[in-house]
Amino acid sequence: MKKIIDIYTIKRKPNINRCLSASCILLILLILGSCKVGQQYERPQFDDVSEEFYVKDSVLNDSLAEAAITRDSLMMSHIPWREFIEDSTLIALIDTALVNNIDLQKAMRNMDIGMEYLAQSKANFLPSVNATPAGFRREYYSENYNNYGSNRARRNHGETPPTSLYTERLEYTSALQADWEIDIWGKLRWQKEAARADFMKSQEFKKAVQTELIAEVASTYYNLIMLKSQVEVAEKNYALNDSTYNIVKLQYDAGETTSLALQQTKSQQLKAQSLIPQLERQYTVQENKLNRLLGRSPRAIELTANFDDIQFQEKYKTGVPIELVKNRPDVAMAEYELIAQNARTGVAEALKYPSLSIGAGLGLNSFELENFFDPVSSAFALLNGSIFQPIFNNRKLKTNYRVALTEREIAQLEFKDNLIGAVEDVSNSLTRINKLTQEYKIAQERIEVTQKGLKDAALLFRGGFANYLEVITAQSDALESELNEINTKKQILIANIELYRSLGGGWQ
């Protein structure tokens, strides 16, 4: 139901007393407008979110890189990705991805949509103006119509109007109308606040996509470098197995060994050979994945970097967990969603109270075309106001408000969960780096042992002091240790990228 107060209506001549009354009512309503509803947003304080990142044995004095984890004013996430990544080939690939990646382009389009809605929310504070440059209206009635014989019909046609399809009304109009809703309770302000938070959320989403994209491109690139290096190791190992097989075959031809030795050596050779296409298949899959991240169809990617020359980060400056609110786009998105939900709660509350609208019109109106352009006799001006007060739908509005309050609580829990998840990501990345560093040192020591064992086995075999099984075992052990060392180094490089991403780096 609505209650309507006519503030001012003019037809040719103004009424000053009514105008003054309308002005007083308007002034009172504007004063009431200072009583805004809704709750101003304040960032919640989570006492159960720690002030430090939990990392067990975070400093390894005997590690290869001596990874020192510090709280520093210059955090890793504040380092631009071009400075964090030093590989020129990888930088060029990331540049291409930032221009052509489809997901990133979609995120930017979402930002455009958010900007449009924000502009629309700002325009809600302004009057809506509509124009009717030229209007024509003619009403035809007949004898059986319930309006037959009305005063208007007699005025237009005398005491004996036509019985069928006579002109009852003829009107020429040209008008300009304006409507303005006064934001008494802050409904429009809260709508603008929600739109602004949604726009900022779309900005953070774009940052999140960019951060994820840079991490994904770097990880895929390191996978390619690793697989390329592993293929080289596999080819070298196959050459060793082939040499061993030729020696065993010569021994077999000379009657110095059995066919079993020849068969087992051949089997080991084929096993080493089959590893090469397996690694090449994985390489092609990763290469195609990287091309898709770059926004293009599959093609060869030239890699110039040497895996052995790639260095690790030496120091990790993490800052404190609360900094993740500013640095992590996903955490910032959760907070902006909380801000937007808080604003929607304000809108839901404002809808329970009366709303004031003011309308105005100015134009020309005449039933005779020859008098239409006479501004004295055909001009009209209208000014009216309406107060809408919900009554019978109050239960619906109250429900909407209570639902909005609950949704705001859910958004706050989501914000907290995202913050805890971000802290967990950083702790996991730091732990992963430290433990992988230990594994890498062990893997290097193992390579030294297996390479020495491989050389010794080859010399003893040629001198007749070792059999083919010992040589095969040494070769297999050496291959496994080399592949493991390459894989562990790759995991450390990716863990560095993951730490950078989990701290919110990559969008600066």
N, C-alpha and C positions, 0 to 999 in steps of 0.2 A: 504494500500500500504506500502511497506517497501523499505528502502534504505540500500544497503549492501556495506560495505567496507571490502575488503579482506586484512587482516593485514599481513598474512604471510603464504605462501604455499611452502612446501618442497617436492621434489620428488628426493630422493637420495642425492642431493647436496644443501646446504643452500645458500641463497642469503642475504649477510650481510647488504647491503643498504636497502633492503626492511624490514629487521628485525629492523633496527634502526628507520625507518619511522613508523613502527608499534608501537614501544616503545614510540615514541613521541606522537603519537595519543592517546595511552593508558594513558600516563601521563596527557595529557590535560583533558581527560575525568574524570580521578580520581580527578583532581583539581575541575572540575565542580561539582563533587559529594559532595563537601562541602556545596553546595547550596541546602540544604534539603527543601522539601516542607512539608506542614502540620503545624498544630498549636499544640504546647506543651500543655498538659492538665494542667489546674489549677482549683481547686475546686471553683465552683461559690459561691458567697456570696448572701444570701437571706435576704434582710433587713426586710421583712415582717414575718419572723419566730422569734417569741419572744424568749427572753433570760431566761424566767421563765416559769414553768409549771403553767397553770391557774387552780386553785382549789378554789372554793368558800367555805368559812368557813373551811379552811383546817385543822385548829387546834381546837379540841373539848376539852375544859377544863373539861367538865363534862362527857366525854365518858368513857366507861369501861376501855379501854386500853390506854387512853390519847395518841392517835396516833399523834406523832410529826413528821411533814414533814420538812426535812432539806435538804439543799444543802451541801453535805459533800464530801470530797475527796475520801472517801471509799464508793462507791455507792453500792446499792443492787446488781446491775448487775455484779459487780466485785467479789461478794461472790460465790465461787464454790457451785454447787448445793448440794453437800454432806454436806456442812456446813449450807446451807439455810434450807434444809429439815432434821429434826432431828428424824423422825420416821424410825426405823430400818427396819420395814416391807416394808415401801414405798421405802426406798433406795434399798432394795433387788429386788423389782419389777422393779424399774427403771434400775438397772444394767442388769436385764434380757432383758428388752426392748432395751437397747442400743446395745446388742449383737445380738438379734434375730429379731428386728423389720424390716419388709420387706421394708418399705419406706426408712428407714435409709440406708439399704444395697444398695438399688437402687441409692440413692444419692452418696454413696461412689463409685459405679461403674461409675457414671457420672464424678466424680473427676478423675478416671483413664482415661476416654476418654479425658478430658480436658488436662491432663498431656501428653497424646500421641500427641495431636495436638500442644501443646507447643513445644515438642521436635521436631516435624516436622517443625515448623516455624523456629527453630534455625538451622536446617539442610539446610534450603534454602540458607543460606549464603555460603555453601560449594559447590564445583563443584560436578556435578553428573557424575559418572564414570560407563561406561558399557564395557563389554568385549565380544568379539566373539572368543572363544578359537579355534574353527575350523569351517570354512565356505566353502561350495562347491556350485558352480553355473555352470550350463550347459544350454545353450540356443539352442533349435532346431528350424530351419526355413525350409521352403519349397519354391519352385520356385515362387509361386504366392504371397508370402509375399513381402511387399513393400521394404524390405531391400535386396531382392535377387540381387546378383551381386555387392554387396558393396565391397569396398576395403578390408574390413576385410575378407569377404568370399573368395575373390581371393587370399588374403595372406595366408589363411588357406588351400585353396583347389585348388589353381591354377586358370587358365583361364576358366576351365570348372567345376564349383562346382556341387555337386549332385543336382538333381531336387527335392528331397523329404527328409525332416527330416534330414538335415545335421547339424552338430555341428557348430554353428556360433560363440559361445563364451564358453570358458572353463576357470574357475577361481577357485583358491584355496586361501583362506584368513584366517589370524589369526590377530586380531587387538584389540587394547585397545583405547576407545574413552572417552573423557571428555568434558563436557560443563559447563560453569560458567557464570551466569548472575551477572554483577557488579551492586551493589545497588547505582546507581548514585543519584537518587532523594529520597532515603529513603523508597521505596515501601516495600522492605523486612523488614526493621526495623519497619515500621508501622504494617505490618502483624504479626510480632513477638509481638508487643505491644498489638494488638487485641487478639491474642491467649493467652497471659499472663493474660489479663483482663478477658477473658472467663474462664480461669482456676481458677482464684481467685473468680470469680462469682460462679463457681461450689463448691468451698470450703465454701463460705458463704451460699450457698443453703443447704449444708450438716449441717452447724451450725443451720440454720433456722429450718430444719427438726428435729434436736436434741432438740432445744429449745421448739418447738411445741410438740414434743413427751413427754418430761419431764412434761410440763404443762398439757398435756392431760392425762397422766398416773396418775399424782397427783390429778387432778380434778375427774377422774373416781374413784380413790381410796377413796376420801372423799365422793363421792356420795354413794359408797358401805357402808362406815362407817355410814353415815347418815341414809340410808335405813335400815341397821341392827338395829340401835337405834330406828328408828320409828316403826319397827316391834315389838320390845320389848314393846314400849309404847302402840301400838295397842293391843297386847296380854294382857297387864295389864288392859287396858280399857275394853276389852271384858270380862275379869274376873269380873270387877266391875258391868258391865251391866248384866252379868249372875247372880250375887248375888242379884242385884236389882229385876230382873225378878222372882227369887225364892221367895223373900219376897212378891212381889205383888201377886204371885200365891197362896201363903199361905193365904193372905188377901182375895183373891177371893174365895178360898175354904171355908173360914170362913164366907163368905157373907159380908165382910167389904168393898169391892170395886166392881167395875163394870167390865164387860167383855171388855169394851173399854180400861180401864186402862191396862188390861192384854195384849190386842192386841197391844197397842202402846208401851208398855214396851218390848214385844217380837220383834216388828219391830225395835226398837232401838238396841236391842241385835244383831239381824241379820245384821243391818247396821254396827255395830262395828266389827262383825265377817267377813263381806265381805271386810273390809279394809285390813285385813291381807294378803289374796292371791293377792290383788292388789299391795301391797308393795313388796311381794315376787316375783311377776312377774317382777316388775321394777328392783328388785335386780338381778335377773337372766340375764336380758338384759344388765345391767351395768357390770356384771361379765363376760359375753361373750365378751363385748366390750373391757374390760381390757385384756382378754386373746388374743384377736386379736392384740392389741397394743404390746403385749409381743411376737407376732409372733408364736402363738401356737393355737391349736384347743380348744374349750370350755372344761373347767374342773373347779372343785371347787377350790376356793381360800381361804385359811385360814387367817382370820383376828383376830389378837390378841389385837389390840389397843382398848382402851375405848374412846368413843367419848367425854365424859366429861373431859378426861385428856388432850386432845389436846389443846395447847395454841396458842394464836395469836401472831403475830409480834408486838413489842411494839414501834418501831421507823422505819421510812421509810426515807432512805437516797437516794435521787433521782438524785443528780447531776444537770446538766443543759441540755437543749434540744440538743445542738450541739453535746454532747457526744453520742447521739443516732447514729450518723454516724459511730462511731467506735464500738458501742456495739450491735446495732440492725442488725442482719444478712440481713434482707430484705432491710433495708436502704443501707447497704454496697453493696448489690447486685445491687441496682439501680445505685449506683455511679460507680461500675465497668462496668455496661452496658453503662453508659455515657462515660467512659474511652475507652471502646472497640469501641463505635460508633465514638468517636473522632479519633481513630486510623484508622478506616475504611474510614473516610473522607480523611485522609492523603493518604491512598492507592488510593482512587478514583482520587485525585488530581495528584498523581505521574503517574498514567496511561496516563495522557494527554501529557506527555513529552517522549522524546526518551528513549529507553532502549538499553543497550549494552550487547551483549553476546559474549563470546569467546569460541571457540571450538578447540580441539586438538585431534590428532589421531596418533597412532604409531602401526606398525605391519608388517606383511609379506604378499605379494601378488604375485602370479605367475600363469601362464597358463599351466605350466608343473609341475607335481608332483615331479619329480626328482630334480627340482631347487627350490622347495618351501622353503626348510630349509636353503638356502644360504643367510645369512644376508647381504651380499654385494650387490648381484644382485636383491634380492627380497624385501629388506626392503623399507618401506616408512614412512614418517612423515608428518603430516598436522597441520597447525596452521592457524585458520581463525577467523575473528571477524565480527559481524553483528550489525548494528544500525537499530532498528525498530522505525519508526516515523509514528504514525497514522495521516492520512490525511482525507480520505473520511468518516471515522467513528468518526470524531471529535465531531460531534453533539451528538452522542450517549454517548461518554465519558463525554462531558460537562453536559449532562442530569444526568448521573450517579453521577457526582460530586455534582450537585445542590440538587439532591435527598438526597445524604449523608449528606449535610449540614442541610437540613430540618429534617432528622432523628436524627441528633445530637441535634437539638433544642427540638425535642420531647422527647429524652432521658433525657435532662436536666429538662424538665417539669415533667417527671415521677419521677426523683430524688427528686425534690422539693415536689411533691405530697406525695411521700413515707415518707419524713421527716415530713411533716405536719401531715400525718396520724399517725406516730409514736408518735408525741407530743400529738395528740388527745387521743391515746390509754392510755398514761400515765395519762393525766388529768382525763379521764373517770375512770380509775382504782382507782386513789386517791380519787375522789369524791365518788365512789361506796363504798370504804372502810369506809370512814367517815360517810356516811349516813347509811350504814348497821350497823355500830357500835352503832349509835343512836337507830336504830330499835331493836338491840339485847338487849340493856339496857331496853327498853320498854317491850320487850318480856319476859325478866326475871321478871320484876315487875308484868306483867300480870300473869305469872305462880304462883307467890306467892299469888296473889289475887284469882285465880281460884282454887288453891289447898285448900286454906282456905275455899272457898265457897263450895267445894266438901265435905270437912269434916263436915262443918256445916249442909249441906243439908242431909248428911247421918244420923247425930245424930237427927236432927229434924224429919226426916222421921220415924226413929225407935221409936221416942217418940210420933209420931202422930201429930206433929205440922207442917209438910210439906207434900204435896202430891207427887205423883209419877212424875208429870210433872216437878216440881222444881228439883227433883233429876236427871231426864233425862237431863234437861237443864244444870245443873251443871256439869254432867259427860261429855256432849258434849263440853261444853266450856273448860273444863280442857284438854280434848283430843286435841282440836284445838290449844290451847295455847302451849302445849308441842310439838306438831308436828311443829308448827310455829317457836318455839325457836330453835329446832334442825335444821330446814331448814335455818334459818337466820345465825346460826353459820357456817353451811356448806358454805353458800354464802360468808361469810367473809373469810373463809379459801381459797376458790377458788379465791376470789378477791385478796388475798395476792399472790397467784401463778400467777394470771394474771398481777399484777403489776410487779412481778419479770420478767415475760416473756416480757411485753411491754417495760421494760427498757433494754432488750437484755440479760438477764441472762439465764444461763442453758447450755451454750456451753463451758464454761471455763474448 
